[in-house]
Amino acid sequence: MQTRNPLLNDFADLMTDAFGAAQAMGEEARAVFRARADRMIADMDLVSREEFDAVKAALDDSRAEIDALKARLEALETPAQPKAASRAKKPATKARAPKSTN
């Protein structure tokens, strides 16, 4: 009595080869898709995360500097407290009548 059937062995070998080929085709398809996606992104002229973070940090620094300069400008533009309020008021002078010309 034969314990192994050569037909089943051949079929198992064929299926193993088919699964290996399918796996290789899947990996190839992923590689092609990734290459196309990378090319498409490069054509879109997108920025990298590092570039974005650098520009964002520069913008935050600029905003902080602008806020500091605004506060400094407001301090320079606000009128100083009048010192005349601490002095005694001068007595009012009497108004003179205008001279008439004849």
Sequence and secondary structure as in RCSB ss.txt:
>XXXX:A:sequence
MQTRNPLLNDFADLMTDAFGAAQAMGEEARAVFRARADRMIADMDLVSREEFDAVKAALDDSRAEIDALKARLEA
LETPAQPKAASRAKKPATKARAPKSTN
>XXXX:A:secstr
  S  HHHHHHHHHHHHHHHHHHHHHHHHHHHHHHHHHHHHHHTT   HHHHHHHHHHHHHHHHHHHHHHHHHHH
HHS    STTTS               
